[in-house]
Amino acid sequence: MGSMTIDGIRVEFTDETNVLTVIRKAGIDLPTLCYVSELSVYGACRLCTVKDDEGRYFASCTVRPREGMNIETNTPELRRYRRTLLELLLASHDRDCTTCNKNGECHLQNLAERMGVRNVRFKSVQERHEVDNSSNCIVRTPSKCILCGDCVRMCDNIQSVDALDFAGKGVATLVTPAYNRRLADTDCVGCGQCRVVCPTGAISIKSDVEAVWAALADPTVRVVAQVAPAVRTAIGDRFGFPVGKNVMNRLVTVMHRLGFEEVYDTAFGADLTVAEESRELQERLASGERLPLFTSCCPAWVRFCEKKHPDFIPNLSTCRSPMQMFGAVLRAWDREAPDEKGRRLVSVAIMPCTAKKDEILRPESHTMGVQDVDFVLTTEELTGMIQAYGLNLNGAEKDAADMPFGITSGAGIIFGSSGGVTEAVLRNLISGHDRAKLDELKRTAVRSEAGMREFTFTHQGRDIRAAVVSGLRNADNLLNAIREGREHYDFVEFMACPGGCVMGGGQPVSAHGELFRRRRDALYEADINMQIKKTSENPLLDTLYATLLKGREHELLHRNTGGENTPA
């Protein structure tokens, strides 16, 4: 515990890592472009520069607070300094703001407005660079990059992918893959976390909006959609709802107005995943082979495993993700009960994840060589469509997801948060509806906020050693520990995005510190309100396994890595 003086006001500090954090604690929102609290300190933009009582100027994000410090944050000199820095950034920036995907949400744009930058005194030195559209997930526009380094540090420090770095010197400096390769030719896994921290439009989501609009306007097709659990607690942010508000029932209504004929809940696909994955876990526990079992719901994690830890590929579950399972079921159901008007099915998935755009294209995700999900729209893309149409979730009537796949369990809904898959699978192993056992499971580390947690769950007299991991740096560390024999598990859940799908690369971006917690808690609240807690209690699954899925479980619900599910 200590204290310092900020603009004449005494402010106490405890474990704050830098002066900037203390300043914000004092209620002063000092501008920054390169500071993200979860990343390493960089101090590139210098916008957070302050002055101490000895006349020294320093970037407040790079200095630890000390007892008795006396600093000023907003002298006339500092305000002129910040405006000049912004002008210099704008002089080397692509200022086509009106056509930029980040227009209205660009941090650089917002700061220029806030600091009163009305003209740029410096000659433009902006150089046009080729846009990189090679990735199936994200787009790089180097001309919009301000060299803040947030994407580099996210890709390295948090995700351990290292697809991006600085190249060149001075004014020729660029953020780019090594040797100026295309993003598709790197180890990029498509998680989109670089896009989350990018303050400008330099990294954006690869959009499928126009293709979906065209499908909705085509009288020869029938467009149906599935909505992932994590979407419902994030999309409301853009429409004035409290952060984390569950707006699924309103979203169904609005999507019907957009032209989607049926709107389903991907939580049903999650129930299918739980049923198959818990069965797979029991089989591997019985045989003792290919343990630990690794989850395969997150496509960015699967890609990371394939690229950086291929020796662990046999440990991956053969189960498809909830999106792909549901997509395969919808396609098979359409074949058995074709549209009365002869229209072709177009299947759209609304996801919190950019990597899902790549997953739908992977051959092992297809059924008999046919792509099951036609398009993936992220939460942000669907938001744009709703706004373009002139609709608003706020005020929309409430409606339930469509049948015949409208019955889901709470276990399927909590998939959207880190730990949710593990809890859902272990719930399914519990015999009957043992509330004491269900409550016991909740009290384990399965719901902890840590990026890496482990716990033991007893099932039929056997201890199941489980781990939950989010963030690929944590995944990297855990895999190395398993390989070296330092850790032993039976079941491990991996999610690429820190915090899980609720913080996915396709979700609305916000600086709100409580963002993850509120989105996650909203999913748990939805679970509380569900009468069906376990996948095994969902009566629709029994019906589906007895009819459409009978004898076709492997074909429709599992990844076809061996080529056995491809047409002759």
N, C-alpha and C positions, 0 to 999 in steps of 0.2 A: 504493500500500500504506500502510495506517495501522492504528492500534489504538485501541480504546476499552474502557471497563470497564462490564460489564453485571452487575448484582447481585454485584459484588465479583470478577468473573472477567474477565481480560483476553481480549479477542476481536479478532482481526485482521480487517480488511476490505480489499477491493480495488476492484472496480467496482460494489459494491452501490449501488442507487439510493436507498435510504432506510434509516433506522435499523431499521425493522421487519424488513427482510430480514436485517440483521446479527443481530438478536435471535433470529430463527428459525435462523440459522446456528449460533448458540450453543446450540441445542437447546431453546429456550423457545417453545412454540406459543402465542404471544400471540393472544387472540381478536380476530376482525374480522368484520364483516358486509358492509362496503362495499368491501373491498380485493380486487381481482383484478389480478394482476401485469401482465397484458397490456393493461390499460386505464389510462387516465390517473388520476392520484392525485386523490381526491375528499375523503377525510377526513370523511365525513358521520356515521358511527356513533360515533366517538370511543372505541370500545372498546379500541383499541390505545394509549391514552394512557399515557405514562410520565412519570417525574419525574427531572430532572437534579440535580446537586449544588448548584445555585444556587436550588433550590426551584421551578423553572419546570416547568409541566405542558404537554405537547404531544402531539399525535397522531403516533405514531412513523412512520406511513406517509407523512407530509407533510414530513419533515425529512431532509436528506441527512446521512450520517455524517461526523463531523469528528474529526480526531486529538485524542485526549485526553478525549473525552467520557466522562462518568461518570454513568450512569443507573441507576435502579431501576425494576423492572417490576411488582413484586408487594408493595407496602407495604399495610398494612391500609386506608389511605385509598383507594388505587387499587382494591382489591378491592371496597370499599363503593361506590365510584363506578361501577364496571362493573355491579354488581348493580342499582344505582339506574337506570342507563341501560336495562338490560334490562327492568326493571319499567315504565318509561315507554313503551318500545316495546310491551310487552304490553298496556298500558292502552289503547292505540289500535289494537290488532290483533284481528282475528277469531280467537278462540281455540277454534274448533270443530275441535280437533286430531284427534279420533278419526275424523272423516269427511273429513279433508283428504287430497288425493292425495299430499301430501308427508309424511304422518305417518310418523315413524321415520327420515326422511331430511332433515327440515327443519333448516337450520342454526340458525335462531333457537331452535327447540325444543331442539336439542342443547346450545347455549350456556347456555340457562336451566338445564338439568340440570347442566351442568358447573360453573356458577357458584353452584349451590345456591339458586336462586330458587324458593321453595316457596309464596310468596303474593305478590300484587300489592297494594301499599298504596294505590295511586292509583285514583280513580274512573275507570271505563271511559269513554272519550270516542270509542270506536270507532263509526264511521258506516258503515251499510250502503250499498254502491254496487252498481249493476246489473252482473251478470256479463256479459262480452262474449263471446258464442259465435259471432260472425259469421264468423270466419276458419275455413277448412277444415282448418287445421293446429294452431292453438294457442288456448287459452282464457285470457282475462284475468279475474282476480278481484281488483279493486282493494281490497276490504276486507282482503285479506291482505298488501297492500304495506306495506313498512316504510320507503319512500323512500330506500333505499340508493343508488339511481341506477345500479346496475350494468347494468340493461337499457338505460337511456338511453345510457350511454357505449358499450356494445357495439354498439347499433344505429347510433350516430353514428360513433364513432372507428374501429371495426373494420370495420363493414359498410357505412357510407356510405348507409344507407337513411333514417334520420331519421324513423322512423314513430312514435317515442315521445319525450315530453319532459315536463318539469315544468310544471304549471299551478297558478295560485292562489298564495296567500301564507299563512304561518303554519300553523295547524292545518288550514286548508282546502286545503293543498298536495296535489296528486295527480300521479301519473305517468299520462299519458293521451295518446292521439293529439291533434293540434291540433284545437281547436274541439270537443273531446269527441266526435269522430267515432268510428264503429265501426272496428275494426281492418281489416275487409274493405274499407273505403272509403279506406284509406291506401295508401302505396307499399310496405307490408309484402310481403316475398317468401316468407314462411313458413319461413325457414331454421331457426328455433327456437333461435338462439344466445342470444336474450334469456332463454329458458327455462333454458338451460345455466347462466347466471350468476346467475339469481334464487335467493336463499337461502331463500325461503319458497315457498308454493304460489300466489303471486300470478300467475305465468305457468306454465301447464301444457300438456301434450299433449292435443289433442282426441282423445278415446278412441273406438275402434271395437270395443272388447273385447266388450261385450255383444252386439253384432250378430254377431260371429264365434262366440261361444258358442252363440247361437241357431242358426246355420248348422250347427255341429258336432252339434247335437242333433236336427236335422231329418232324418228318414229319407228325404225326397224329394230331397235334394241330396248331391252328392259334393264334399267340400272338399279342395282341393289347395293346396299352398303352395310358394313359392319363397323362398329365403333369400339375402340379399345378402352379398357377401364380407366387408364390414366388421362384420357382426353377429357372426360367429364368434369374433372377437378381443376382443369387449367384453362379451358376455352372461355369460361365465364370472365376471366381477368380482362379480356378485351371488350367486354360489354357492360362494365360497371358493377359486376357482382363482387362481393367480398372475395379476397384471395382464397383459393381453395374450395369455393362453393361448388357443390355437386349440381350440375345443370343438365344431366342426362335427359330427363323427361322433357325439358324445353327444347333441347337439341334435336330430339326425335321429330318434334313438330316442325321445326324450322327446316330440317333436311327434307321432310316430305314436301314442303313448299318449294324447295329448290328443284324438286323433280325426282328424287329418289323414291322408287315405288315401295320398297321395303327397307326398313332400317333395323338392323339386328345388333345385339350386344355381343361383342367378342368374348365377354365373360363366359358365354356358352362354349366357345372354342377352348377357353381355359379349363372348363370342366372336363372336356374331352382330354386335354393334355394331362390333367391331374389323374384321370382314370388310367391312362396308358402309362404315365411315368411312374405312378405308384406300383402298378403291376410289374413294370420293368425293374424297379428297385427291389421288390420282393424276390424276383427271379435271380437277380445278381447277388443278393444277400444269401440266397439258398445255394447258389453254385460257387460263390466266392470268387467269381471271375469278373474282370474288368471293373474293379472297384478302385477308387470311389466312382460313383455315377455322377457325371457332370450334367447339369441342365443344358438344354439346347434352345431355349425360348428366344434368347437374345442373339440376333444375327451378327451384330458387331463383335460380341464375345466369340461366337463360333469362328468368324473370320480371323480374329486375333489368335485363337488356338491353332488354326490351320497354318497361319503364317509364321508364328513365333514359337509354338510348342507342338509341332506335328506329332511328336511321340505320344501325346495325350489324346489324339483323335479317337482311338478305340474307347476311351472313357466317356465320350459324348453320348448322351441319350440319343436313341434313334428316333425319338418323338419329334414330329414337326412342331413348330410354334403354334400357339392358339390361332393366330391369323391364318396360317396355312392349313391347319386342320379344318377350320370353319370354311375357308375358301374351297377346299376339296369337297366337303359335305354339301355346300351350296351348289357346286357344279354338278355333283352326282344327283342331287335331288332334282335339279333342273332337267337333267336327262331323263329321269324317270317320270317327271310330271312337267313336260314342256309347256311353254306359254301357249295359251289358247289362240293368240293372235299370230303365232309363229315367229315371235320376236326373239332375237339372240340375247342371251344373258351377258351383261357387263357387270363384273364384280369389282367393287371399290372398297378399299380398307382405309379407315380413318385412324391414323396411328400417331403416337407421340414421338416417333422414331424416324430418323432419316435413313438408317441402314435397312429398314423394311423395303425401301425402293429397290435395293439390290437383291434382297432375299427373294422377292417374287420372280426374279429372272433366273435364279439358280436352277439348273436342271433337276437336282435332287428334290426340289420343292414341287415339281410338276407331277401330275398324275397321267400315266400312260403317254408321256411326252407333251401333255397339254398344260399350259400355264393356267393355274386355278384362279389367281387373283390378277385382274387386269391392270389396276392402278392402285397406288398408295398415295393418299393425301395426308400430309402432316396436319397437326392441329392448326398451325399458322396458315397453311394453304386453305383449309376449310373456313377459317375466320375471314380470309380475304374474299372468298366466294359469297359468304353470307352478307358481308358489308357491300360488295359490288351489286348484289341483288337489291339492296336497300332494306334488308331485314334486320331484326334485332332480337337477340335472345331474351332480353329484358322485356317482359310483357307478353312473350309468347305463351300460348296455352301449354299445359303439361300433357304428355301422352306416354304410353308405355312402348317399349320395343315390340316389334312385330312378331307374330307367330308364323310358323310353327316352332320357332327356336327362341321363344321369348322367356323361357323358364331357366333361370341361372341360380347358382349358389353364391353365398358370400365368399366362399373359397376362391371362386373364379374372379371376383371383383378385386380382391386384395393382390392379385398378380401384378398390379401396376406399381407396387412399391417393393423396394429391396427387402427380401425376406418373405414376401408374399407367396412365392412359388413353394418355398420350403415348408412354410406353415400349411399351405393347402395340401401338399403331398402327405405330410405327417398327419394332418387331420384325417385324411382318407384311410390311413392305416389303423386308426382307432376303431375298435369294435363298437357297434351301436352308436348311440348318441350320448356318450359319457361326458357330461358337462364338466365334471371335475378334471378329466383328462384334457379337454379342450382348453380350459382355463389354465391348467398347468403348462400347456404348450405356449400360451401367450406370455407367460411369466419367464420363459427362457430368453436367451439373447436374440431370438429370432426377430424381435421387434426393436432391437437396439438401433441407434443411429450411426454406429461406427461403420466405417467402410469395410472392415473385416471383423467378423465375430464368429465364434464357435460355441457349440453346446452339445450336450448328450441327451438323447431322448430314448426312453426305454419302451420297447415294443415286443410283446410276447416273450418277456424274459431276456431279451437281447438289447444291449445298449447300441443305439445307432448314433454314431459320431457324425455331426453335421457342421457345415460351415456356410456362411453367407458372405458373399463378396460383391462389392460394387466399386467401379473404377478399375481400369485395366492395369494400373500400376500395382494395386493391391492383388489383382489376379496374377500378375507376373511374379510377385513375391511368394504368393501361396503355392503356385505351381513349382517354383524352385524348391520350396520347403518340402513338398511332397516327393519330388524327384530325389532329393538328397536324403530322404528318410527321416527328416526332422518332424514331420507331421503325418498323421494317419486319419483318414476320414472314410465314411461310407457314402455320404451324399454331400455334394457341394453345389450351391446355387451361384451362378455368375451373372452379373449384369454390367454392361460396359459403362453406362452412365452413372456417376456418383449419385446415390440415392434411389436408383432404379428408373423405371419408365416415367414416373411423374416428373423427372428432371431430364427427359429425353431431348435429343438434339432438334426435334421438330416442335417443341413446346414454346409457348410465349415466354419471352425473356423478361426478367424483372430483377431489379436490384434489391427487392424486399428480402430481408434476412430470414424471415419466417416462411419463405416460399415453400421449401421442401416439406417442412413439418405440417403446414396447413393442407397441402395437397394430399400428403400421406394420411393424415388424420381423417380427412373426408372419405377416403376409401374404407378405412376401418369403421367409420360411422355408418357407411352404407352396408357394410358387412353385419353390423349390429342389428340393423333394421331388416335383414333378410331372414325369413323363416327357415330357409334351407341353408345350413352351414357347411355341409360336406358334399362333395361331388357325388358320393355314393347314394345320397338322399334325393338326388335330382331324378324324378320319375321319367323325364323326357329322354335321359340317357338310356334307360332300360329299353324304352320303346325303339330308340334309334339303333341300338346294338342288335335288337331282335329283327329289325327290318332292313333299313338301308345299309347298315354297316356289317350285317351278317356275312362272315366269310371274307370281308373286304377291309378288315381293320388295318392290316399292314399296307395295303394299297393306298388307302385314303389318309391314314393318320401317321405314317412313319416316313422318314426321309429315305429316299431310294438311292442310296449311295452305291449300291452294288450293281445297278443297272437292271435289276430284276423287274422293275416296274416301267420299263420302256417298251414301246411297241415294236413288234418283230419287223 
